[in-house]
């Protein structure tokens, strides 16, 4: 399975739609994702990129986690 196919599946998931609704609601702008392992966080954020255009700030625990997350985003989104 190609990454683009997997990204389409993630983007269609009901929990991604719920995250998008939270971002659309003017009272809630901060979202905390937990319980995701591996590249699942990057896939979730990338899915939001495809559903909702705009700027996202992702804060991770440390520089190493941020580096891996950034690398995953680049690999998933292609740039």
PyMOL commands that set and color helices and strands:
alter all, ss='L'
color gray80, all
select helices_A, chain A and resi 3-12+14-24+40-51+63-77
alter helices_A, ss='H'
color red, helices_A
deselect
rebuild
show_as cartoon
